[in-house]
Amino acid sequence: MDRLIYSALAGISETNHPRFQLNNEIANVLTAGFKRSFVNASRTVKISGDGFDTRFSPTSVSRDQISLHSGPLMFTGNNSDIAMNGHTVLGVSNSKGELAFTRRGDLRVNNSGALETGNGQVVRGQNGPISIPPGYAISFTADGSVFAQQGSEGVATPPVFVGRLMLRDASQVKLHRSSDGLFETFAAAEGGERDITNGKYPASITPKTVEGSNVSPYEAMVRLIEMNRMFESHIKMIKEAKSIDESGASMMKAS
């Protein structure tokens, strides 16, 4: 019975990471630009030790690779909102000041005049930081150009070019999620190059639009129900093994 119980316990422990990732996806269903990650299926690993070579344990093999499939696009009419097209990602600065990427397009101008995302990451430009003069409204074009115009919309003052967003095509590179939720290349995690230089398609944006999360709430809930049922079946298996073991022990008692 110990093998049956051991296998059931191993099955429960190996679902911890997929369950954590699924909970993270459900929590970010309404987060602008959030992208789900891939998790590979479990595989069986042979357990060495005394006895027959018949003991195997399920082991979860996971790889946090970002899926850049587009989420639903929502037209907001707000000049500071953008949505990345295709596999385009936006360059930002993480908490350490290093280059990272995001798909979050709800931009704003902070008190210092710097352009930042909705959760506070400073947006990078092709030629350095993008600074917006006080009292100027911003607008974007499809190629990522940023313009500032004094006053509100409808004023005759011509817009002034202030910079261009650092946009990169990530169709030829694999990205993973760092601890702060931003995207970075696998080479950057090992201390290598952080920038994306092998883009195949032109990077572009859609102004006045925000991209929603590409997590399907219905699919996520179905996966969560499946995990709960799998957990219940493993617990039932352990209880049944215990019952069988107790029955066998009672039969061996002297009458």
RODO-2510 file (C-alpha; in nm, 4 decimals, decimal comma):
residues 255
     n   res          X          Y          Z
     1     m     0,0000     0,0000     0,0000
     2     d     0,2969     0,2343     0,0551
     3     r     0,3601     0,2579    -0,3203
     4     l    -0,0001     0,3548    -0,3886
     5     i     0,0029     0,6210    -0,1153
     6     y     0,3439     0,7508    -0,2257
     7     s     0,2275     0,7879    -0,5874
     8     a    -0,0888     0,9700    -0,4801
     9     l     0,1054     1,2106    -0,2587
    10     a     0,3551     1,2754    -0,5385
    11     g     0,0680     1,3518    -0,7746
    12     i    -0,0709     1,6079    -0,5292
    13     s     0,2640     1,7809    -0,4723
    14     e     0,3428     1,8062    -0,8428
    15     t     0,0260     2,0080    -0,9106
    16     n     0,1391     2,2923    -0,6841
    17     h     0,3106     2,4946    -0,9578
    18     p     0,0333     2,4566    -1,2194
    19     r    -0,2228     2,5497    -0,9517
    20     f    -0,0203     2,8579    -0,8532
    21     q     0,0049     2,9665    -1,2157
    22     l    -0,3660     2,9090    -1,2744
    23     n    -0,4544     3,1161    -0,9669
    24     n    -0,2294     3,3929    -1,0990
    25     e    -0,4069     3,3859    -1,4352
    26     i    -0,7521     3,4014    -1,2748
    27     a    -0,6410     3,6947    -1,0582
    28     n    -0,5271     3,8852    -1,3708
    29     v    -0,8258     3,8229    -1,5975
    30     l    -0,9053     4,1968    -1,5889
    31     t    -0,5435     4,3224    -1,5996
    32     a    -0,4655     4,5201    -1,9152
    33     g    -0,2093     4,3481    -2,1364
    34     f    -0,1657     4,0440    -1,9099
    35     k    -0,0323     3,7344    -2,0882
    36     r    -0,0659     3,3758    -1,9778
    37     s     0,2289     3,1365    -1,9678
    38     f     0,2823     2,7802    -2,0830
    39     v     0,3245     2,4893    -1,8418
    40     n     0,4403     2,1535    -1,9751
    41     a     0,2704     1,8323    -1,8680
    42     s     0,4036     1,5969    -1,6035
    43     r     0,6465     1,3166    -1,6799
    44     t     0,7346     1,0007    -1,4889
    45     v     1,0771     0,9675    -1,3267
    46     k     1,2222     0,6380    -1,2086
    47     i     1,2898     0,6235    -0,8333
    48     s     1,6105     0,4408    -0,7420
    49     g     1,6368     0,2314    -0,4274
    50     d     1,5978    -0,1167    -0,2855
    51     g     1,3477    -0,3582    -0,4340
    52     f     1,2194    -0,4050    -0,7866
    53     d     1,2770    -0,1429    -1,0558
    54     t     0,9076    -0,0678    -1,0830
    55     r     0,8660     0,2510    -0,8811
    56     f     0,8070     0,5727    -1,0757
    57     s     0,6978     0,9163    -0,9612
    58     p     0,5200     1,1925    -1,1570
    59     t     0,7346     1,5060    -1,1906
    60     s     0,6109     1,8405    -1,3191
    61     v     0,8289     1,9897    -1,5924
    62     s     0,7333     2,3552    -1,6276
    63     r     0,8636     2,6381    -1,8447
    64     d     0,7364     2,9898    -1,7901
    65     q     0,7172     3,1010    -2,1534
    66     i     0,4947     3,3975    -2,2326
    67     s     0,2135     3,3497    -2,4835
    68     l     0,1849     3,6719    -2,6856
    69     h    -0,1469     3,5847    -2,8460
    70     s    -0,3590     3,8990    -2,8511
    71     g    -0,6341     3,9569    -2,6000
    72     p    -0,9580     4,1447    -2,6719
    73     l    -0,9110     4,5026    -2,7920
    74     m    -1,1194     4,7724    -2,6243
    75     f    -1,1495     5,1165    -2,7836
    76     t    -1,1304     5,3794    -2,5100
    77     g    -1,0910     5,7033    -2,7061
    78     n    -0,8216     5,8055    -2,4572
    79     n    -0,5171     5,9564    -2,6314
    80     s    -0,2790     5,8033    -2,3765
    81     d    -0,3974     5,4442    -2,4351
    82     i    -0,2249     5,2128    -2,6830
    83     a    -0,2490     4,8460    -2,7793
    84     m     0,0473     4,6515    -2,9199
    85     n    -0,0172     4,4757    -3,2513
    86     g     0,0929     4,1207    -3,3292
    87     h     0,3958     4,0192    -3,1188
    88     t     0,4989     4,3771    -3,0433
    89     v     0,6225     4,4503    -2,6907
    90     l     0,6959     4,7839    -2,5237
    91     g     1,0305     4,8602    -2,3596
    92     v     1,0152     4,9848    -1,9985
    93     s     1,2510     5,0165    -1,7024
    94     n     1,2111     4,7706    -1,4156
    95     s     1,2716     4,8524    -1,0481
    96     k     1,6486     4,8114    -1,1015
    97     g     1,6504     5,0468    -1,4005
    98     e     1,7141     4,7597    -1,6416
    99     l     1,5379     4,7048    -1,9722
   100     a     1,2258     4,4903    -1,9595
   101     f     0,9152     4,4571    -2,1734
   102     t     0,5404     4,4684    -2,1265
   103     r     0,2148     4,4609    -2,3193
   104     r     0,0394     4,6972    -2,0831
   105     g    -0,0771     5,0004    -2,2787
   106     d    -0,2700     5,2140    -2,0287
   107     l    -0,0073     5,4902    -2,0242
   108     r     0,0003     5,8143    -1,8262
   109     v     0,2283     6,1081    -1,7502
   110     n     0,3587     6,1199    -1,3929
   111     n     0,4327     6,4305    -1,1850
   112     s     0,7865     6,4465    -1,3241
   113     g     0,6611     6,4574    -1,6822
   114     a     0,7831     6,1054    -1,7619
   115     l     0,5669     5,8612    -1,9535
   116     e     0,4822     5,5480    -1,7518
   117     t     0,2500     5,2487    -1,7559
   118     g    -0,0590     5,2120    -1,5396
   119     n     0,1399     5,0231    -1,2732
   120     g     0,4275     5,2740    -1,2603
   121     q     0,6982     5,1402    -1,4957
   122     v     0,8780     5,4202    -1,6824
   123     v     0,8375     5,3844    -2,0589
   124     r     1,1551     5,3884    -2,2656
   125     g     1,2041     5,5703    -2,5948
   126     q     1,4235     5,4803    -2,8888
   127     n     1,6634     5,7615    -2,8002
   128     g     1,6239     5,7784    -2,4249
   129     p     1,3475     5,8775    -2,1805
   130     i     1,0356     6,0480    -2,3141
   131     s     0,9529     6,3693    -2,1284
   132     i     0,6208     6,5506    -2,1708
   133     p     0,6141     6,9263    -2,0983
   134     p     0,3645     7,0361    -1,8299
   135     g     0,0201     7,1217    -1,9623
   136     y     0,0664     6,9309    -2,2871
   137     a    -0,1624     6,6519    -2,4077
   138     i    -0,0037     6,3464    -2,5696
   139     s    -0,0983     6,1411    -2,8735
   140     f     0,0526     5,8469    -3,0590
   141     t     0,0819     5,7247    -3,4165
   142     a     0,0903     5,3655    -3,5362
   143     d     0,4707     5,3528    -3,5534
   144     g     0,5055     5,4571    -3,1883
   145     s     0,5792     5,8257    -3,2427
   146     v     0,4794     6,0428    -2,9457
   147     f     0,3462     6,3948    -2,9972
   148     a     0,2684     6,6626    -2,7403
   149     q     0,0127     6,9358    -2,7985
   150     q    -0,0449     7,2333    -2,5738
   151     g    -0,3945     7,2554    -2,4300
   152     s    -0,6803     7,0152    -2,4922
   153     e    -0,8031     6,8666    -2,8184
   154     g    -0,9302     7,1115    -3,0766
   155     v    -0,6646     7,3754    -3,0101
   156     a    -0,4972     7,5039    -3,3242
   157     t    -0,1456     7,4687    -3,1785
   158     p     0,0381     7,2094    -3,3905
   159     p     0,1584     6,8950    -3,2100
   160     v     0,5299     6,8635    -3,1346
   161     f     0,7259     6,5405    -3,1799
   162     v     0,8840     6,4446    -2,8466
   163     g     1,0089     6,0925    -2,9079
   164     r     0,9316     5,7407    -3,0246
   165     l     0,8394     5,4427    -2,8094
   166     m     1,0851     5,1550    -2,7816
   167     l     0,8848     4,8907    -2,9645
   168     r     1,0244     4,5465    -3,0411
   169     d     0,8915     4,2503    -3,2377
   170     a     0,9156     3,9413    -3,0148
   171     s     0,7970     3,6864    -3,2713
   172     q     1,1462     3,5327    -3,2986
   173     v     1,2407     3,5297    -2,9302
   174     k     1,1083     3,3516    -2,6215
   175     l     1,0152     3,5635    -2,3219
   176     h     0,9530     3,4683    -1,9612
   177     r     0,7935     3,6530    -1,6717
   178     s     1,0274     3,8019    -1,4114
   179     s     0,9408     3,8390    -1,0432
   180     d     0,7958     4,1897    -1,1001
   181     g     0,5566     4,0657    -1,3698
   182     l     0,7479     4,2202    -1,6616
   183     f     0,8777     4,0228    -1,9598
   184     e     1,2431     3,9559    -2,0309
   185     t     1,4427     3,7292    -2,2590
   186     f     1,5810     3,3993    -2,1305
   187     a     1,9284     3,5353    -2,2101
   188     a     1,8670     3,8323    -1,9767
   189     a     1,7872     3,5953    -1,6899
   190     e     2,1373     3,4499    -1,7329
   191     g     2,3072     3,7906    -1,7444
   192     g     2,3095     3,8197    -2,1249
   193     e     2,1618     4,0657    -2,3722
   194     r     1,8347     4,2210    -2,2562
   195     d     1,7297     4,3872    -2,5812
   196     i     1,5498     4,2138    -2,8711
   197     t     1,7444     4,2607    -3,1936
   198     n     1,6130     3,9857    -3,4221
   199     g     1,2625     4,1101    -3,4984
   200     k     1,1095     3,9792    -3,8187
   201     y     0,8013     4,2004    -3,8522
   202     p     0,7590     4,5763    -3,8058
   203     a     0,6478     4,6695    -3,4546
   204     s     0,3359     4,8846    -3,4363
   205     i     0,0581     4,9972    -3,2048
   206     t    -0,3112     5,0880    -3,2192
   207     p    -0,3759     5,4273    -3,0525
   208     k    -0,6743     5,5008    -2,8267
   209     t    -0,7170     5,1283    -2,7581
   210     v    -0,6327     4,8993    -2,4658
   211     e    -0,5653     4,5269    -2,4946
   212     g    -0,7267     4,3064    -2,2343
   213     s    -0,5877     3,9891    -2,0814
   214     n    -0,5566     3,6868    -2,3109
   215     v    -0,6730     3,4581    -2,0270
   216     s    -1,0129     3,3016    -2,0921
   217     p    -1,2044     3,3048    -1,7613
   218     y    -1,4203     3,0111    -1,8724
   219     e    -1,1222     2,7963    -1,9665
   220     a    -0,9426     2,8918    -1,6447
   221     m    -1,2433     2,7949    -1,4296
   222     v    -1,2757     2,4605    -1,6083
   223     r    -0,9063     2,3898    -1,5469
   224     l    -0,9479     2,4841    -1,1804
   225     i    -1,2439     2,2449    -1,1438
   226     e    -1,0388     1,9678    -1,3081
   227     m    -0,7525     2,0277    -1,0642
   228     n    -0,9894     2,0172    -0,7670
   229     r    -1,1404     1,6893    -0,8868
   230     m    -0,7925     1,5463    -0,9387
   231     f    -0,6994     1,6464    -0,5839
   232     e    -1,0147     1,4834    -0,4467
   233     s    -0,9422     1,1615    -0,6378
   234     h    -0,5884     1,1471    -0,4962
   235     i    -0,7187     1,1968    -0,1417
   236     k    -0,9815     0,9275    -0,1984
   237     m    -0,7075     0,6933    -0,3217
   238     i    -0,5045     0,7522    -0,0039
   239     k    -0,8077     0,6884     0,2171
   240     e    -0,8911     0,3702     0,0251
   241     a    -0,5317     0,2453     0,0586
   242     k    -0,5470     0,3115     0,4317
   243     s    -0,8750     0,1209     0,4593
   244     i    -0,7360    -0,1772     0,2673
   245     d    -0,4219    -0,1784     0,4822
   246     e    -0,6267    -0,1721     0,8031
   247     s    -0,8464    -0,4562     0,6748
   248     g    -0,5418    -0,6657     0,5924
   249     a    -0,3897    -0,5977     0,9335
   250     s    -0,7095    -0,7040     1,1124
   251     m    -0,7176    -1,0314     0,9173
   252     m    -0,3652    -1,1150     1,0334
   253     k    -0,4543    -1,0763     1,4015
   254     a    -0,4797    -1,3933     1,6049
   255     s    -0,8381    -1,4883     1,6829
***
